[in-house]
Amino acid sequence: MNLEELGYNDWLREMLNGRDASEAKLARVIAVDRDRYVIDCELGTIPAELTGRLLYFAETTECIPCVGDWVLVDYLDNGSHAIVHELLPRKTILRRRTPGKRIEYQPIAANIDVAFIVQSCDIDYNLNRLDRYLAVTNDGGIGAALILTKSDLIDPSRLELMIEEVRKEHSIEVIPLSNETGAGYDRFMNALERGKTYCLIGSSGVGKSTILNRLVGMDKFATGPVRDADGGGRHTTTRRQMIILNNGTLFVDTPGMKELGMLGVGLGLEESFQDITAIAARCRFANCTHTNETDCAVLQSVAKGELSTERYQSYLKLTKESRYYETTYLEKRKKDKAFGKMRKDFKKHFQKK
């Protein structure tokens, strides 16, 4: 396997500090299924596992490799499998808050150049949900574009209105696609660049696996039937994995996300809501929360109709959620460190006796 085909570039060369990629035994994680890994490397595609040391010294889940990560490995049994002993720094990261009550970061994919946010034109189209996805991609330093699937199910005039709504709030490319007619795929393929890594993210059943099947040219990824009740598809992707297309681009397929929790995405929110950030610069108080303060430029813009109530409410909701969980996460990390120090001190004291 040629490492350039996996996205090896100048940025990665700098991360290796001048070391030869082959001598460093460089590999890229292309699939993760619980604690099982698959890597692509100079020897081809082989299974891998993490060293106990890498697991032991991992302070958070972000220290564990995910799909798209570059890692250093050692080969075993004539290269039939590998041991991952080092995780290289990431250029970008797509992550969310762990679903459920546990407050932790969950890495989804790393070193992604562009994330294609997929929404269907029939029932999944939602500007507030788009705000949420863009906050996450912007926070991770990832470029983004919107794909609107099932464009054949609505009138062209309605489709144009949806595209205008998106562009009014976000400066991103919008690509309508039809998996039935193939409309839009030429434009989609022209947007892809050789050697770059892309991913598809969105809710279950919006057609991500079907898109990949069309790009690959075969039914490589399982798809589910459309439900009669709501017109949506069933969730079929069960693990994160990366593939290389014939045109030299790399794609990460991810399971549909029922929940995309915010956790410490302040910078991502500023990028996603640049219109509100610009208005907020005119507020009287630097720490204005834009809820009830005197001379709040944001509230004034809402009252004048310059800023829509829906966009303002989306901004408040995501900001509140992100700050709340970030504070809780930091408090948890502080307690964990204090507990770890206590255990270490106790162990030292016990050994002296």
PyMOL commands that set and color helices and strands:
alter all, ss='L'
color gray80, all
select helices_A, chain A and resi 3-6+10-15+52-56+61-63+127-139+151-153+156-169+185-190+208-216+266-272+274-280+297-304+309-352
alter helices_A, ss='H'
color red, helices_A
select strands_A, chain A and resi 26-33+36-41+44-50+70-76+81-87+93-97+105-110+114-120+143-149+173-176+197-202+240-244+250-253
alter strands_A, ss='S'
color yellow, strands_A
deselect
rebuild
show_as cartoon
